[in-house]
Amino acid sequence: SFEDMMNMITTSRYGLWVDYLKYTFTNSPLHLIFGYGLGAYRITTYSPHNAYISMFYQFGIVGTILFIATMVMIFISLKKENHLKIHKAIWLPIIVLALVLCVEDTIFYILFK
């Protein structure tokens, strides 16, 4: 089945991801909009092992949008002042970090546990 295949590929993290997203979308609309707060692990004692899902669960839609907007504004500001020159060689670590955050959320789990 699809779920078995995804669990095999993601070392059984797919089930955690689905549980966190179901819990976020099926409970109070306020939790969907504003999240459960930093360090909130109501579903299980296990981390979702995905920084993006963890951020969405803890910050909600509003917090996630604000976080992304802040990152975009920092890059735009640095780009305008010519302090940030993103060369092709710099894109590889950025892409690797973005992919690592798909399977690990140590930033949220360690800092806010």
Phi, psi and omega in degrees: 000166180298317181297318178297318179296316179295320177296325178292317181291320186260019181050053176064022177272338182303318178299320176296318180299315180296318179298314180296316181292319177299315181298320181292317185277338185263348179270200185307138176299333177295323177291326177294319183284314187251353178081183182258355179099159181297136178079007182281116177229079183272337186285310185204167176281353179274144175287152177289349180056041175204114185297326182289316178292320178298317179296316180296319180294318184276324184261340184075187181295315183297311181296322179294317178296318178296320178296313180296318179297322178296315179298317179296317180295324177296314179296319179295316180297315179293324180293320180294326181272004180059026174272346183238108175245106182271107178270168181299327181290338180277337181296326182300309177297327178294316179294318179297316178299318179298322178287322178297322179294344175289336183238005180210142178228045184300330180300309182285320187289321181281314185290325188245016179282000000 
